[in-house]
Amino acid sequence: MSSVIELGPHQLALEEPMYFRVKLEGDRVAGLDVQPGQVHRGMEHLVMRRNLYQNITLLERLCSLCSNSHPSTFCSAIEEVAGVAIPERAEYLRAVADEIKRIASHLFCCAVQANLIGQTALFRRAMEVREIMQRSKEAIYGNRMDLAANCIGGVRYDLTPDAAMYLARQMEAMKAPLDELYLQFQNNPAIMARTAGVGVLPRLEAIECAVVGPVARACGIDYDVRKKSPYGAYDRLEFSTSLQQAGDVRARNLVRLAEARQSVSLIEQCLAGLVPGPLCADLLPEIPAGEAVAKSEAPRGELVYYLRTDGTDFPLRLKWRVPSYMNWDALKVMLHGEPVANIPLIVNSIDPCIACTDR
């Protein structure tokens, strides 16, 4: 028997305020219609009303979990237009901020999924481990979510020798718990029973949907902006792209946990590579007329910014494409034939950010 149900923000199981119209055949999903616009705030209009410097603050509030990726990518686009090369120390410090946010974001997604499958102890453990990163952010940046780390031409914060030693100790404290969580998601039979073979996105369909980030890498697609188009300090850092082949919920979790472990190594490399020097350009640069595209690997995948300027302090056009926009269309493939009970788990496995996407 066919029927249509509606899922939306009133369902507590959904991490984000998404809205779906789901067609069912019996208790199985036969079709999905994503209804965007639930949290539209007119952000692309608001950025046109602020100058380039004010927009750094506004863009950091697009999203909480990947809040550093937006201003850092925006600043990269401005620096490209202005022809500004940021100091080497600032490049490492931007990478540190990005990787700290990546660890916290990935752990939050895995914790939510543990909660959805009834693994309350695992949920608490993942959030407990994540708390190490939250405390690190609070100690270094003075805030647990928005770091205010970026400015045009460099960064707004520094790591003193004591702060660098503190962060190194925090990274050391992350290693064993991250390895423990990876083994739990990889081998625990109860978790495998709820995540393996669930919400499968085959590689060919993943390519057709042009998915990005951990969703793509869980299907065996070897694409990471940090590797394919290195920016900042990433061309001097040693790391490999984390890949899985199954394309299911379990594979997406394993990619995120492997990347969190890898981010610990990247932060340690940044701390070792920090060289003395300025944190940003001496003078605020003149922003000429021009246009530029900048991209980065945000926690959820490839983030692209397009900026056009006319020689004033205000953008003539500023547009961004976020990873969730590319990934949510693939939900139609992942959910097809799945029971209704699996919808929250599969939706949350792409780690959707509707604040970024609806904007």
N, C-alpha and C positions, 0 to 999 in steps of 0.2 A: 504494500500500500504506500502510495506517495504522499508526502506531506512537506510542509515548509515550516521551519522554526526560525526564530530570531534570537541571536546572541549579541549581547552588548555590554556596556559598562555596568549594568545591573547584575551581571554574573561575577561573583567575587573571584572565581577561578581564573579569570583573565587578568594577566599582569597589567595590561594597558587598556585604555578606553577605546577598544576597537568595536566595530559594529558589523555583524555578518547576517546575511540571509542565507540559511542553509537548506538545501533541498535534500530530503531523505527518501530512501527506498527501504521501508521497514525501519530498522534502527541503524542503517548504514548511510554514510554521506554519499550523495549522488551528484551534488553540485554546490558551488559556493559563490556568493556574490559579496565582495568586500565593499562596504559603504563608508568611504572616508568622510572626514569633515567634522568629527565630533569635538575636536579640540583646536579648531582653526582659530588662530589669533591675529592673522594679518601681518605676520612678521616681515614678509617681503615688502610690504608697504611701510612698515615702521622703520626699516633700515634706511629707506630713502629720506626719512625725516631727521636722521641723525648724521653727524659727520663721521668720518672714518674712525676716529679715535673713540667716539662714544659707542660705535657699533661693536667694538671689541667686548665691551661689558654686556651689551644686549645679546650678542650671539652666544656668549657663555651660558645664557639662561634659556637657550633653545631646548636643552636636554640636560638632565642631571648626570646620567651615567657616563656619557661621552662628552661632557661639557668642555673639556680641554681641547678636544679635536677641532671644534668649530672655530674658536678664536685663533688657534695656531695655524689652521689652514687658511683662514681669512687673512691673517697677517702675511702668510707666504704669498698670497695673491697680490697684496699691496706691495710687498718688497719686490716682486717680479715686475710690476709696473714701474716702480721707482728705481729699479736697478740697484737695490740695496743688498749687500751681502752681510749676513749677520755674523757676529764673532763666533769663533769655534767653541768657546765655552758655552755660549748661549745655545748652540746646536745640541750639545750634550744635555744641557738642562731641559730643553724642550722634550728631548727623547725620554728623560727621566719622568717628567710629568705625564707624558702620554702613556708610558708603560705602567706607572702606578695606577692610572685610571683604568687601563685595560685589565689588570689583575682584579681590581675591585668589581668591575662590570661583569667579567666572566664568572666570578664566584657568586655574584648575586643571581645570575641566570641559572646556574647549576643548583643553587640553594632552592630557588623557586620550584624547579622541576622535582627536586627531591620531596618537597612539600606536597606537590600535586600527586605523587605516586604513593603518598602515605608514609614516606621515610622521614618521620619527624626528627629522629636522632641525627640523621645525616644532614637534614636541613639546618639544625642547630649547629652542627659541627662546621658546615660550610660557612655559615654566618659568623661563627666564632673566629675562623681563620681569616675571613674577610675583615674582621675588626682590627687585625694587625695593620692592614693597609689604611683603614679609616683613621686609626690613631697616628699613623705616619703622616697622612695628609694634614691632620690637625696640627701636628707638631711642626711641620716644615712650612706649610702654607697658611696656617691659621684658620683653616676651614675644612670640613669633612667632605664637601662636594665640589663647589666652585673654587678653583685654585687661584684664579687671577694671576696666572704665571706668565702670560704673554703680553708683549707690546710690539709696536711696529719697529723692526730693526733688532729685536732680541727678546730678552725676558725681563721680568720685573722682580725676580727673586734670585737669591744666591744660596749656595751650600757652603757654610763655614766648615772647617775641618771637623769640628765637633758634630755638626749636623750630618756631614757625610759619613762619619763613623756610626752615628745613630742609625742612619738609613741602611748602612751595610749590615748592622746587627739585625735590623728588622727583616732584611732579605734572607739572612741566614735562618731566621726563625720561621720563614715561610716554606723552606724547602721540604722538610719532612712531612708537614701537614698536606702540602700539595701533592706529594707522591702518594700519600695515604688516600687522599680523595680520588686520585686517578685510578688507583687499584680498586677502590670501592665501586666506582662507576664502570670499570672495565670487567670486574670478575664477580661481583656480588650476584648470586643467582636471582635474588628477589628483585634487584634493580634491572638486571638483564631481562627478566620476564616481562617487565613493563616498558622497556625502552628499545630492545633489540627487535628489528623488523617492523617497528611502528613508525608511521609517517615517512615512508621511504620516498626519497626523491632520486630517481635514477640519473646517472651522469648526463645522458643525452638531453633529458628534460631540463636538467639544471642549466645546461649550456643554452638551451632555447629560451629559458626564462631569464638568462643573464644574471643569475644570483651571484652574490658577492660575500666576502668575509668567511666566517666559520661555516655558514650554510653551504657555500661552494666548496670549501676545502674538505668538508665531510663527505662530499661526493667524488673526491679525488681530483678536483680541479686545482691545479698548482698555480694559484694567483694570490699574491700578497703585494700590495703597493710598496711596502718597505723593501721588497726584493726586486720587483719588476721595474719600479721607477723610484730608486732610492732618493730620499730627501733628507735634509739636515745631516745628522751624524750617522744615519743608518748604513751608508756605504762603507763605514769603518767598523761596523759591528758584525760579529760572527753569529749567525743563527741560520736555521733551516726552516722551511715552510712545514707546518704541522698538517699532515694529511691523514684522512681515513677514506675508505672506499665504499662503505655500506650505504651511506646517504640516509640513515635513519636517525631517530632521536638519540640513541646511544652514541653514534658516531659524532653528532654535533656536540654532545657534552664532552666527549674525549678530546676533540680538537680544542675546545675552550680551555680545558684543564691543562693540556699540553702547552698551549700558548701562554697560560698564566705562569707555568713553570719556566718557560723560555723567557718571559718578561723579567723574571727574577735575574736570570743570567745577563740580560741586556742592561738592566739597571746597574748590576755589578761592573759590567764593562764600561758603562758611562762614568761611574765613580772613579774607575781606574784611569780613564782617559781624560778626566777633567784637567784642563790646562789653565794656568793663570791668564787673566786677561779681562777685557771689558765684558759687560753683560749685554750691552746694546749700543747702537750707534750714538755718537756724541751729540748729534743734533737731530731734531725731528726732520725727516726728509721732506722735500717738496714732492708732492704727488702729481706728476704730469698727466696729461690726457693719454689714455691708452687702455688696453684691456689685457687680461691674463686669466689663465686657468690654473688652479692649484689643486692638488689632491693629496690625500693621506690615507693611511690605514687606521680608521677608527675602530673601536672595539667590535662594532657590528659589521665592519667591512669598509669598502672603498667610499670615501667621502670626497665630493668634487665641489669646488667653488669657482664660479665665474664672476669676474669683476670688470666693469667698464667705468672709466673715470673721464672727466672733462677738464681737469686742471684745477678744480675747486676741491674743498675738503669733503664734499658730499659725493656719494657714489651716484653715477648716472644709471647704473644697473648692477644689482647684486643678486645672484641666484645660486642656490646650492642644491645638489642632489644627494640624498642620504641613503645609506645602505638598506634600511627597512623598505623603502619605496621599491627597490629592485627585488626584494625577497618575498614580499607578501603575496605577489601573484602566484608564486610557486606553492602556496598553501592549497590551491585547487588540486594540484597533483598529489601533494602529501596526504590530503584528507580524503581523497576519493576511495570509497570502499571501507573506510575506517568506521568503527562504532562511534556513536555520539559521545560516549564517555571519554574517548581519546582526544576530543577536539581541544580542550584547554592545554593538555600536555603538548600536542603537536604545534599549536599556535605559539606557545611560549618557547618551544624549542628553536624557533628562528630568532628569539630574543627581540621581539618587535619594539620599536620606539615610535609611538604615534605622535608624541610631542614634536619630534624632529620632522616627521613625514607630513603631518597635517599643517603644522606651523601657522 
